[in-house]
Amino acid sequence: MVPPASMAIAAISTVVEWYDFTLYLYFVTVLARVFYGGGERSLALALAGFAIAYLMRPLGALVLGVYGDRHGRRRAMMVSMAVMTLAMALTACLPTRAVAGPLAGWLLLALRCVMAFAVGGEYTGVVAYLVEGAVPGRRGLVASLASAASEVGALVAAAVSAATVLWFSPAALETWGWRVPFAIGAGLAGMIWVGRSRMAESPEFLAHEAQGDLAAHPLGRAAGAERAGVLRGFGISALGSISYYVGISYVPAFLVATGAMGEGAALGLSTLAALMVIAVTPIAGALSDRYGRRPLLIGIAIAAAVMPTLLFPVMAHGGIMLALGGALVLAAIGGAWSAVAASATAEQFSSRVRLSGLALGATSATALFGGVSPWLAHVSIALTGGAWAPGAMIAAVAAAVVPILWMMPETAPRFVEPL
């Protein structure tokens, strides 16, 4: 097994990627003024840049996934973290529009694309490493820690953003204060990279390397002989993505737009939702070790097919306490699903092609069902006139995934031998 120190470094690594992910969204209005000149059009450009960069994640997952299957999980994770460190450090040093004109906005977009490329291979590499390095009977719990660490990263970003805005005057914030959170992110990423340089390699990869049977074309094998795992991973991650981005990330904007609460209360609620995810994640991961991935996923998927459509109207029209309760239930559903999905998706593949398989299935689903889901949820309310519409989006995906789960073989080592 992998030494505990190496497992701990891997488990906390996702703090960095979600720190950057959340930080950009929290600072998007400031970045719009600094790099695009301010105004509604500038905000749209900053958000469009985020969406465009998001599409680089599958490419990064494919490139780094193949590299990780051929040369090792540790090396792939070191490459991804090195690129993330460089991208955040360069972002903190970028010239503003006042100095470089329109070029500033293009440079920001370019670095966002580089960051997204690295992030694409980050989460899948971490999950594969945790699954392969954990004691077989604790794979679900250990892999779920990557999901919990992601929420910790979001909370750190929220705290750093709030402190930066409170510390600097508006003029100083736009002049140079906005650079501080990105510099902090680069420092965090650099420390993780140093830690990863001391990590042990995955024992399963080392065994294949010693036997000389590493896959020469892991992407081709994943898409061919193990394509059933790709399809199952796609379905699992599709529901995970829409549950998170609509059922958790979009909820504060939904509550503000429907007049259920003000911006300050909605942001406070999002913090409570993040804490709920952190609390639920290890519990769900441990339960999947005890009772299996398949029954837990089926149960959570049924809850996702029924409850969100009911909860969104309740949150919009039932008052602050019901809005809080509904948001926490949705966070529990999303957090529990992500916790079990972490190990379940990785276990769909043999260790020879695990990263490539995750890239084809899980990461591509995240790209399709993640980045645009909040926008689609907002549009769905305008088109239907009903607060239930965002919940119906989650329910539709959940209903489509249940048959896939029903036919999916159990993968928890307690019940079957791992692939």
C-alpha angles and dihedrals in degrees: 000000000000116000113261092243091058091047091050092051091050093046095054094043095091089066088081099052093048091043089060093040093054095037093060092052093047091050098038094109091051092046090049090059095041098046106022105031103254133271134091094297091053092052089051090051092050091050092045089054089054091051094046092049090049089065089064091068097083091049091051091047091052095047096043092038093058089044091051093049091050103037107020142279093259094055092047092050092048091052093049093048093046090054091047091050092051094045094052093044091051091046089057089054099045120129113243128235089261089062105031104021118214090347088075092065092049091050091052091051092048092053091046088055091050090049093049090049091056094043090053091069096035106077096040091049092050094048093048091049093049094047093048094044100044128092102266094242092054101044094111094051095044095046091048089062089073088062092048091049089054090061090047087056090052091051092049089051091051092050094047091046093050092046092049094050092047095045100049128058115240091257094048091045092058094040100051112324093091088065094065099074091049091049089051089051091052090051092050091048091048092053091050090050091053089050092049091053087068096045123116118241122253109276092221092055091047090052092053091045092051091049092047093232102118111144111264091203107023095168092054092047092049092050091045121029094020100036092121088065090049091054093047091047090050092053094046093049093044091062092041092053098048091043090055102039096041102024096045115009097042097044097085091051089045092053092048093046093050093046094243092131143345127267095261094052091044092053090048089052091052089057091053089048090053090051089051090054091050091050097046098043102074091041092055091044092052092046090053088057091052102040103020136259097263101059093045093048092048092050094048092045091053089051089050090050093054113027109049094060088055097040101053095062090044091052092048098049109017102078134255098300094051089045089054092046093048093048091051092050091050090048090051091051093048094044095048091049094050091048095055094036092059094069096027095059093045091050091057089079139056113249091249092070103016098121094044091048092050090050093053096044114022101031096044090052090050090053093050100040101030118051099042098035097092090050091048090048090054092047092048091060091051092049098045101029089222130117088213093071099089090050090050089057090058091043093052093054091044092052090051092049098050094076090050090053092045091059095039116110118236112260105181108120090228089070106027140014111268118252 
